[in-house]
Amino acid sequence: MKPLDNFVSIRGVYARSVNLLRDGNDLGLLQAYLPTAKTLQTLEQFKSGFTKHPAERAYALIGPYGSGKSAFALFLSSLLATEESQARHIASDKFKAIAPVTSAAFDKAVAGGSGFLRVSVNGTPDSLIRQLLLALADSMAQAGFDQSRVATIKAAAVPSTPMDEVLAHLQATQDCWAKMGGSGVLLTVDELGKFLEYESYHPQHREIHLLQLLAEHARQSHDAPLHVVVLLHQAFEYYTHRLGKHLRDEWQKVQGRYNAIAFLEPAEQTLKIVAAAFDQQHELTAYLHTQLNEWTKQLSTMGALPQNFPDSQTRGIFQQCYPLHPLSLLILPVLCQKIAQNERTLFSYLGSTEPFGLKTRLGQLEIGSWVFPAELYDYFIAQQMGGFSDPLTYRRWLEVVTALERFDAAPDDAAVSVLKTIGLLNLIGAQRGLKASPDILRLLFRQLRFGQKPSCRADRAIIS
């Protein structure tokens, strides 16, 4: 029988992270993007800056790896491109279909002109001044600015350039862009944390103050005002542990200049995005349909299904995400939020060729097989070194690792899979009906007698 990868594949645009510089003109990524409730909430806030008068135009999007911040930034950038841009047409059509009123505000912001000058800076352990000015020069060159002006800014792209000179270059760029019919300047700094880490090792540069100046400059009135969006995995204070109290207070003050937005999708929204990543090239067998129907009913009875979806919609998502077992799929979004700082994200798992990565398993399994939660443990948890920023998550991780080390059994013993599953459910905490209850475990391990007097090694493992 042929392996599953002949019938199921993961769409490439969902299996890799977004890079704003590399993917700025990738229409495939835009076509695959699914605007979510968090997307709409963030864009609703952003549109308040569409005025030539003073307004708040500095935002910090804070969320773990794989939460979609960079994909959102690409979508936002496309919405603000010139009207003739194909990328803008794709993004605008998606936006209009779900939020016509807010979409109209974006249309008006770029109507009849050149749109926004879009400046994207990718985080790197380097001087923010240097990388910002280099990115500004590149964007100006692509937009048709005078080459001597571009050369001047490139020459200034050194760490020693005074911050007021950096702002003067930005101001001159805005003035020129307004004369060219532009509506504004969008400055996006992805993975700002890498610059903050660099700054924490070189506090004498005091480049953190540039972030404050940018936010204050963005608030000013202008015919082509500056909008600043920075993307981080953690809040500013996470990067201050090497600094003294005075500098920590200063960093906190800088963060206060930005409108902080917690960019974390609800689990049910993530499930829809995951389902879009699967390319199913076969019909499930009648037996698999029966299994899914039965599991969906049981999970609904346990209160473990997404609350905002009807059971029929959830069952359709389960079907689209075969061979992930429904419980594996429900666990994935929460699990990835817990361990995201280790860069093992949901989408890296889907496209991974590492041991126990889904792409690897698709080449090993046959139709009728399932990927159960114990395999998620092997991919996400077993290879970790305990680098969790959340002490409670670390303690729960340590508990399950210790339990498995003490339990003397072969790797393919059913009791080992039971312990891994319990460990995962404990790691994600009580999420609706997703807890290590006898009913949940019985759904996965029918042959074992959970909740009764222990009579086999797997039962005893749970009680111990």
C-alpha positions in Angstrom: 0.0 0.0 0.0 1.3 3.5 -0.8 2.3 5.8 2.0 0.0 8.7 3.0 2.2 11.4 1.4 0.8 10.1 -2.0 -2.6 11.3 -0.9 -2.1 14.0 1.7 0.4 17.0 1.6 1.0 20.3 3.4 0.8 23.4 1.2 4.2 25.0 1.1 3.1 28.5 2.0 1.9 27.2 5.4 5.0 25.2 6.2 7.5 28.0 6.5 7.8 31.2 8.4 7.2 34.6 6.7 10.1 36.9 6.0 9.0 40.4 5.2 12.0 41.2 3.0 12.1 37.9 1.1 8.3 37.5 0.8 7.2 41.0 0.3 6.1 40.3 -3.3 5.0 36.7 -2.8 1.4 36.7 -4.1 0.9 33.0 -3.1 1.3 33.9 0.6 -1.3 36.7 0.2 -3.7 34.4 -1.5 -3.3 31.8 1.2 -3.7 34.3 4.1 -6.8 33.9 6.2 -7.8 37.1 8.0 -8.9 36.3 11.5 -10.8 38.1 14.3 -7.4 39.3 15.6 -6.5 40.6 12.1 -9.7 42.6 12.0 -9.3 44.0 15.6 -5.8 45.1 14.8 -6.7 46.8 11.5 -9.6 48.5 13.2 -7.1 50.1 15.6 -4.6 50.9 12.8 -7.1 52.9 10.7 -7.5 55.5 13.4 -4.1 56.9 12.2 -5.4 57.7 8.8 -5.4 61.4 9.3 -2.9 64.2 8.6 -3.4 65.4 12.2 -1.7 64.2 15.3 -2.7 60.6 16.2 -1.3 57.5 17.8 0.5 55.6 15.0 3.0 53.3 16.9 2.1 49.7 17.6 3.8 46.8 19.2 2.4 43.4 18.2 3.5 40.9 20.9 3.0 37.2 20.4 4.9 33.9 20.4 6.6 32.3 17.4 4.2 31.1 14.8 1.3 33.3 15.9 1.0 35.0 12.5 2.5 38.4 13.3 4.7 38.5 10.2 2.0 37.2 7.9 -0.3 39.9 9.3 2.4 42.5 8.7 2.7 41.3 5.1 -1.1 41.6 4.7 -1.1 45.1 6.2 1.7 46.2 3.9 -0.2 45.0 0.9 -3.3 46.8 1.9 -1.4 50.1 1.9 0.4 49.6 -1.4 -0.4 51.7 -4.5 -3.8 51.1 -6.0 -2.3 49.5 -9.1 -0.4 46.9 -7.1 -1.6 43.3 -7.7 -0.8 42.5 -4.1 -3.1 45.3 -2.9 -6.0 44.0 -5.1 -5.6 40.5 -3.5 -5.4 41.8 0.0 -8.2 44.3 -0.5 -10.6 41.7 -2.0 -10.0 39.5 1.0 -10.6 42.4 3.4 -13.8 43.6 1.7 -15.3 40.2 1.9 -15.3 40.1 5.7 -15.1 43.8 6.8 -16.4 46.1 4.1 -16.6 49.2 6.4 -13.0 49.0 7.7 -11.8 48.0 4.3 -13.3 51.2 2.9 -11.1 53.3 5.2 -8.0 51.6 3.9 -9.2 52.2 0.3 -9.7 55.8 1.1 -6.2 56.1 2.7 -4.5 55.1 -0.6 -7.0 56.4 -3.1 -5.7 58.5 -6.0 -2.0 58.4 -5.1 1.1 56.3 -4.6 -0.1 54.6 -1.4 2.4 54.1 1.5 6.1 54.0 1.2 6.7 50.6 2.9 9.9 50.1 4.8 10.6 46.7 6.3 13.4 45.9 8.7 14.2 42.4 9.7 15.5 41.8 13.1 19.2 40.9 13.4 21.8 41.2 16.2 23.0 44.6 14.9 22.6 48.3 15.3 19.0 49.4 14.7 20.2 52.7 13.3 22.2 50.9 10.6 19.5 48.4 9.6 16.7 51.0 9.6 18.6 53.5 7.3 19.6 50.6 5.0 16.0 49.5 4.7 14.8 53.1 4.2 17.3 53.6 1.4 16.3 50.3 -0.3 12.6 51.2 -0.2 13.3 54.7 -1.6 15.3 53.2 -4.5 12.4 50.9 -5.4 9.9 53.7 -5.2 11.8 55.9 -7.6 13.4 58.5 -5.3 16.3 60.6 -6.5 19.4 58.4 -6.4 21.6 61.1 -4.7 19.1 61.2 -1.8 19.2 57.4 -1.6 23.0 57.4 -1.6 23.0 60.0 1.2 20.9 57.8 3.4 23.0 54.7 2.7 26.1 56.6 3.6 24.5 57.5 6.9 23.7 53.9 7.7 26.3 53.5 10.5 25.8 53.1 14.3 27.4 56.4 15.0 24.8 58.4 13.2 23.1 60.7 15.7 19.4 59.8 16.3 18.2 63.3 15.4 19.9 62.9 12.0 18.0 59.6 11.6 14.7 61.4 12.3 15.7 64.2 9.9 16.2 61.6 7.1 12.8 60.2 7.9 11.2 63.7 7.9 12.8 64.5 4.5 11.7 61.2 3.1 8.1 61.9 4.2 8.2 65.4 2.7 9.4 64.0 -0.6 6.9 61.1 -0.6 4.0 63.5 0.0 5.1 65.5 -3.1 5.2 62.2 -5.0 1.5 61.6 -4.1 2.2 59.2 -1.2 -0.3 58.9 1.7 2.1 57.8 4.4 5.2 55.8 5.4 4.8 52.4 7.0 7.9 51.3 9.0 7.7 47.7 10.1 10.4 46.1 12.3 10.1 42.4 12.5 11.7 40.4 15.3 12.5 43.6 17.2 13.7 41.4 20.1 16.9 40.6 18.2 17.7 44.4 18.2 16.7 44.6 21.9 19.0 41.6 22.7 21.9 43.3 20.9 21.1 46.5 22.8 21.1 44.7 26.1 24.7 43.7 25.4 25.7 47.1 24.2 23.7 49.5 26.5 26.2 52.2 25.9 24.8 52.8 22.4 21.4 53.8 24.0 19.6 52.9 20.7 16.5 51.9 22.7 15.9 55.7 22.8 15.4 55.7 19.0 12.3 53.5 19.4 10.8 56.2 21.7 11.7 59.0 19.2 10.1 57.0 16.4 6.9 56.6 18.3 6.8 60.3 19.1 7.6 61.3 15.6 4.8 59.0 14.3 2.3 60.9 16.4 3.1 64.2 14.6 0.9 65.7 11.9 2.1 65.4 8.3 0.7 65.0 4.8 2.4 61.6 4.7 2.6 60.6 8.4 4.8 57.9 9.7 3.2 54.7 11.0 5.4 52.3 13.1 4.7 48.6 13.7 7.2 46.5 15.7 6.8 42.8 16.2 8.1 41.0 19.3 7.8 37.5 20.8 7.9 38.9 24.3 7.3 42.3 26.0 10.2 44.7 26.3 11.0 43.9 29.9 11.8 40.3 28.9 15.0 41.5 27.4 16.1 43.7 30.3 17.4 41.0 32.7 21.0 42.0 32.0 20.4 45.7 32.8 20.4 47.8 35.9 17.2 49.2 37.4 17.7 52.6 35.8 17.9 51.1 32.3 15.1 48.7 33.0 12.9 51.7 33.9 13.9 53.5 30.8 13.0 50.5 28.6 9.6 50.3 30.3 9.1 53.9 29.5 9.9 53.3 25.8 7.4 50.4 25.7 4.7 52.8 27.0 5.0 54.8 23.8 3.6 51.9 21.8 0.1 50.6 21.7 0.7 47.0 22.7 -1.4 44.4 21.0 -1.4 40.8 22.3 -1.2 39.0 18.9 -2.5 35.6 19.9 -5.2 33.8 18.0 -7.9 31.9 19.8 -7.4 28.1 19.4 -10.5 27.7 17.2 -9.2 30.3 14.7 -5.9 28.5 14.6 -7.7 25.2 13.7 -9.2 26.8 10.6 -5.8 28.0 9.5 -4.4 24.5 10.1 -7.2 23.0 8.0 -6.3 25.3 5.1 -2.7 24.0 5.2 -3.8 20.4 4.3 -4.2 19.4 0.7 -6.3 16.2 0.7 -6.1 14.3 -2.6 -8.4 11.4 -1.6 -11.7 10.7 -0.1 -11.7 9.2 3.4 -12.9 5.7 3.7 -16.3 4.9 5.2 -14.6 3.5 8.2 -12.6 6.6 8.8 -15.7 8.7 8.5 -17.4 6.5 11.1 -14.4 6.9 13.4 -14.5 10.7 13.1 -18.2 10.9 13.6 -17.9 8.8 16.8 -14.9 10.7 18.2 -16.6 14.1 17.4 -19.7 13.1 19.3 -17.7 11.9 22.3 -15.6 15.0 22.4 -18.7 17.1 22.2 -20.2 15.3 25.1 -17.0 15.9 27.1 -17.1 19.7 26.3 -13.8 19.4 24.5 -14.8 21.0 21.2 -14.4 24.7 20.2 -17.3 26.6 21.7 -17.9 28.9 18.7 -18.1 26.2 16.1 -21.1 23.9 15.4 -20.1 20.2 15.7 -20.6 19.8 12.0 -18.0 22.4 11.2 -15.5 21.0 13.7 -16.0 17.5 12.2 -15.3 19.0 8.8 -12.0 20.4 10.1 -11.1 17.1 11.6 -11.7 15.5 8.2 -9.6 18.0 6.4 -6.7 17.5 8.9 -6.5 13.7 8.5 -4.3 11.9 9.7 -4.1 14.1 12.8 -6.3 12.5 15.5 -9.0 15.0 16.6 -7.4 15.1 20.1 -3.9 15.8 18.5 -5.4 18.7 16.5 -7.2 20.2 19.6 -4.0 20.0 21.7 -1.7 21.4 19.0 -2.5 25.2 19.2 -2.4 25.4 23.0 0.8 23.2 23.1 2.6 25.5 20.7 1.6 28.6 22.7 3.2 27.0 25.7 6.5 26.1 24.1 6.7 28.6 21.3 9.8 30.4 22.6 11.7 27.2 21.6 10.6 27.9 17.9 8.9 24.6 17.6 5.7 26.0 16.2 2.6 24.4 14.8 3.5 25.2 11.2 7.1 24.1 11.6 5.7 20.7 12.8 3.4 20.4 9.8 6.3 20.8 7.3 9.0 19.1 9.4 11.1 16.3 8.1 12.6 15.7 11.6 11.7 12.5 13.5 8.0 12.6 14.4 7.4 15.8 12.2 4.2 15.4 10.3 5.9 15.5 6.9 8.1 12.6 8.0 5.1 10.6 9.3 3.1 11.1 6.1 5.9 9.2 4.3 5.7 6.4 6.9 2.0 5.9 7.5 -0.7 4.2 5.3 -4.3 5.2 4.8 -6.3 4.2 7.9 -3.5 5.2 10.3 -3.7 8.2 12.7 -1.2 10.5 14.4 -2.0 10.3 18.1 -1.0 12.8 20.8 1.8 10.7 22.1 3.7 11.5 18.8 3.3 15.2 19.6 5.1 14.6 22.8 8.0 12.9 20.9 8.3 15.9 18.5 7.6 18.9 20.8 8.6 17.8 24.3 11.0 14.9 24.3 13.7 16.9 22.5 13.4 20.0 24.7 16.0 20.9 27.3 13.5 22.5 29.7 13.9 26.0 28.2 10.4 27.2 29.2 10.0 30.8 30.3 6.8 29.9 32.2 7.8 28.2 35.5 4.6 26.2 35.7 5.0 24.8 32.2 8.6 23.9 33.1 7.5 22.1 36.2 4.9 20.1 34.4 7.4 19.3 31.7 9.8 18.1 34.3 7.2 15.9 36.0 6.3 13.9 32.8 10.0 13.5 31.8 10.8 12.2 35.3 7.8 9.9 35.2 8.9 8.4 31.9 12.5 8.0 33.1 11.3 6.1 36.2 8.9 3.9 34.2 10.9 0.9 32.9 9.2 -0.1 29.7 9.8 -0.5 26.0 9.2 2.6 23.9 6.3 0.9 22.1 4.6 -0.2 25.4 1.0 1.2 25.5 1.6 2.5 29.0 4.4 4.8 27.7 2.0 6.3 25.2 -0.5 6.8 28.0 2.0 8.6 30.2 3.1 10.8 27.3 -0.6 11.7 26.6 -1.2 12.5 30.3 1.9 14.6 30.3 0.8 16.6 27.3 -2.7 17.2 28.7 -1.2 18.3 32.0 1.2 20.6 30.2 -1.4 22.5 28.4 -3.5 22.8 31.6 -7.3 22.6 31.9 -8.5 23.7 28.5 -12.3 23.1 28.5 -12.7 19.4 28.3 -9.1 18.7 27.4 -7.8 17.1 30.6 -6.4 13.8 31.5 -9.7 12.2 32.5 -10.6 8.5 32.1 -13.1 9.5 29.3 -10.4 11.3 27.3 -7.9 8.5 27.7 -10.5 5.8 26.9 -11.1 7.6 23.6 -7.5 6.9 22.7 -6.8 3.6 24.5 -9.9 1.6 24.4 -8.2 -1.6 25.4 -7.2 -0.2 28.8 -9.6 0.0 31.8 -9.3 3.6 33.1 -11.2 4.4 36.3 -11.3 0.8 37.5 -9.0 -1.1 39.8 -5.6 -1.3 38.2 -5.0 -4.7 36.6 -2.4 -3.9 33.9 0.8 -1.9 33.8 -0.7 1.0 31.9 -3.4 1.4 34.5 -0.9 1.3 37.3 1.2 3.9 35.5 -1.6 6.4 35.6 -2.4 5.9 39.3 1.2 6.0 40.3 
